[in-house]
């Protein structure tokens, strides 16, 4: 870590050096192959992360009947306030 900028300075320099080596010694096909390899590695990591998150969600405890009852108790109040605050319908006579 760079003491002043708090960045991974060595990693940045190493990446610059590796890129320079690849540009000087490699062909376009080689650079493209490296880019695709790294892309596929990150795609695979993304799929693995989704599997881990789905597994974590599936293994969570299910909501209890009491929690569902509390949520359902709010439905009549929602319907009441929703119908009470509904704006007046727009008719042709109000537009002219």
C-alpha positions as a Python dict, from the first residue, in 0.01 Angstrom:
ca = {
    (1, 'X'): (0, 0, 0),
    (2, 'X'): (125, 341, -88),
    (3, 'X'): (151, 541, 237),
    (4, 'X'): (18, 865, 90),
    (5, 'X'): (-238, 756, -170),
    (6, 'X'): (-353, 430, -4),
    (7, 'X'): (-337, 244, -336),
    (8, 'X'): (-179, -93, -416),
    (9, 'X'): (126, 69, -574),
    (10, 'X'): (329, -250, -620),
    (11, 'X'): (36, -427, -790),
    (12, 'X'): (-11, -134, -1028),
    (13, 'X'): (358, -128, -1118),
    (14, 'X'): (363, -506, -1163),
    (15, 'X'): (61, -489, -1393),
    (16, 'X'): (221, -211, -1598),
    (17, 'X'): (542, -415, -1632),
    (18, 'X'): (354, -731, -1732),
    (19, 'X'): (147, -539, -1987),
    (20, 'X'): (461, -387, -2136),
    (21, 'X'): (620, -732, -2166),
    (22, 'X'): (312, -871, -2338),
    (23, 'X'): (284, -578, -2578),
    (24, 'X'): (650, -596, -2677),
    (25, 'X'): (676, -974, -2712),
    (26, 'X'): (328, -1095, -2797),
    (27, 'X'): (102, -1088, -3095),
    (28, 'X'): (-256, -966, -3101),
    (29, 'X'): (-385, -1324, -3081),
    (30, 'X'): (-183, -1390, -2766),
    (31, 'X'): (-308, -1073, -2598),
    (32, 'X'): (-665, -1157, -2702),
    (33, 'X'): (-630, -1509, -2562),
    (34, 'X'): (-509, -1371, -2227),
    (35, 'X'): (-798, -1126, -2220),
    (36, 'X'): (-1053, -1398, -2293),
    (37, 'X'): (-901, -1627, -2033),
    (38, 'X'): (-932, -1361, -1765),
    (39, 'X'): (-1287, -1281, -1880),
    (40, 'X'): (-1392, -1644, -1850),
    (41, 'X'): (-1234, -1669, -1506),
    (42, 'X'): (-1444, -1374, -1387),
    (43, 'X'): (-1759, -1512, -1554),
    (44, 'X'): (-1703, -1837, -1366),
    (45, 'X'): (-1652, -1651, -1039),
    (46, 'X'): (-1975, -1461, -1101),
    (47, 'X'): (-2171, -1783, -1153),
    (48, 'X'): (-2015, -1932, -840),
    (49, 'X'): (-2115, -1622, -642),
    (50, 'X'): (-2475, -1657, -761),
    (51, 'X'): (-2479, -2021, -650),
    (52, 'X'): (-2344, -1926, -308),
    (53, 'X'): (-2600, -1646, -266),
    (54, 'X'): (-2891, -1866, -378),
    (55, 'X'): (-2781, -2133, -133),
    (56, 'X'): (-2765, -1872, 145),
    (57, 'X'): (-3114, -1745, 61),
    (58, 'X'): (-3264, -2095, 41),
    (59, 'X'): (-3120, -2194, 378),
    (60, 'X'): (-3264, -1892, 560),
    (61, 'X'): (-3541, -1964, 809),
    (62, 'X'): (-3890, -1926, 665),
    (63, 'X'): (-4114, -1648, 799),
    (64, 'X'): (-4336, -1756, 1081),
    (65, 'X'): (-4715, -1747, 1074),
    (66, 'X'): (-4712, -1455, 1318),
    (67, 'X'): (-4499, -1244, 1083),
    (68, 'X'): (-4737, -1314, 797),
    (69, 'X'): (-5034, -1222, 1019),
    (70, 'X'): (-4875, -888, 1111),
    (71, 'X'): (-4815, -810, 743),
    (72, 'X'): (-5169, -913, 651),
    (73, 'X'): (-5312, -691, 927),
    (74, 'X'): (-5183, -386, 741),
    (75, 'X'): (-5368, -463, 417),
    (76, 'X'): (-5705, -310, 524),
    (77, 'X'): (-5529, 11, 631),
    (78, 'X'): (-5343, 28, 301),
    (79, 'X'): (-5664, -14, 103),
    (80, 'X'): (-5840, 249, 316),
    (81, 'X'): (-5568, 512, 272),
    (82, 'X'): (-5520, 428, -93),
    (83, 'X'): (-5888, 481, -177),
    (84, 'X'): (-5915, 786, 49),
    (85, 'X'): (-5629, 975, -116),
    (86, 'X'): (-5723, 891, -475),
    (87, 'X'): (-5731, 1204, -695),
    (88, 'X'): (-6050, 1311, -863),
    (89, 'X'): (-6095, 1167, -1211),
    (90, 'X'): (-6019, 1396, -1502),
    (91, 'X'): (-6318, 1457, -1725),
    (92, 'X'): (-6368, 1655, -2043),
    (93, 'X'): (-6559, 1927, -1858),
    (94, 'X'): (-6267, 1989, -1619),
    (95, 'X'): (-6024, 2029, -1907),
    (96, 'X'): (-6213, 2304, -2089),
}
